Amino acid sequence: MGINPFLSSSENWLLGLFVIAVLVIAIPSPVIALVRFYHAGARDGKGMAGGDGTPDADWKAGMFYCNHDDPALWVPARFGLGYTPNFGNRWAWAFVIGMCLFTALVFTVIILSSG
């Protein structure tokens, strides 16, 4: 819908096709790059994959890291960029609960102030 004005106009149709081509290339490219990055760190015999240095057994549902013996509060995310909390660390739970409470507080203030 955002490029509909380009496609419906006779003088801008080429620009609309260019935007579509860029989107067709730009959307799958990061996904392909992340899949290649993940498979580059294929299993090394130590039960680790993805090159993140964390054991496979400590990842629950493939995306939640829970290792009580690991003192780290944050570990590199298994997929993509960034970090994820170590749910085996009690401070990670405190952080996640604090963020949920903060979000609930913000929404409560917004709802109460708009009424």
N, C-alpha and C positions, 0 to 999 in steps of 0.2 A: 504494500500500500504506500510505503514511503517513496518508492520510485515510480509510482503510477503517473504522476505529472510529467515525468521525463518520457515515459513510453507513449503517453497519449498525445504529446505535442509533436508535430511533424518536424520541427527544427531541432529538438533535443533527444530524438530517439536513439541516436548513436551514443550519447552520454548515458542514457538509461541502460543500454546493453553493456557499456563499459562497467557501470556500477554492479550489474549482475555478475559479470565475469570476475570482478575483483572479489565479490562476496563468495562466489563458488570456489575460488582459490584460497581466500583468507580464512574461511571458517574451518575447513578440514585440515589445514596445514598445522596448527598447533596440536591438534589431536594426533596426527600422524607422528609429529616430532616427539610427543610424550610417549607414545607407544614404542617408538624406536629406542628412546632413552631407557624405558623400563626393560625392554628385552636385551639391551646392551649389557646390563648387569645380570645376565642369566645365572641360574643357580650355580654356586661355586662349591657345592659339596658340604657346606657348613649350615645348610638350612636357611640361607639368606638369599634374597632376590632383590632386584631393583637397584642395587648399589647403595642402599641407604644404611647398611651396616646393622640392621636390627633383625633378630631371628624371626622367621616366618611364624613360629608357634605363638608369638606374643601379639600377633595382629588378629583381632576378633572381627569377624564379618568383613575382613579385608581392608578395613579403614580405621579401626579403633585400636590404638596401641595400648596394651596393658601389661606392664612388667614391673612387679613389686620390687625386684632386685636392682632395677635401673634407677639411679637417683635423679636422672634428668627430668625436669619438668616438661620440657618441650623436646620433641624429636623431629627430624626431617620428615615431611609428608611422604607417604609411600607413592602417591601418584601426584604429578603436577609439582607446583612450586609451593614453598611455604613450610610451615611447621604444624604439628598436631600435638595436643597434650598427651602426656603419658598418664593414662587413667589408673595406673598402678601407684601413682604418687597422690597422696591425699590433698596436696596443694593444688593439683590440677582440678580436682573436684570442686574445691573452694572457688577457684577462678571461674569455672563453668557455671556454677550456681550463682556466683556474684554477677556474672554477665546476664544471666536469665533474669535475675531480680532487677538489675538496672534497666533492662529492656522493658520489663513489666511496669516499672516505675515511670518510664518515659511515656509509654502508651497510656497509662492511667492519668498522668498529668495532661496529656493532649486531649483525652476524652473528657475529663472533668472541666478543662478550660474552654472547650468548644460548646459546652451545654449551657 
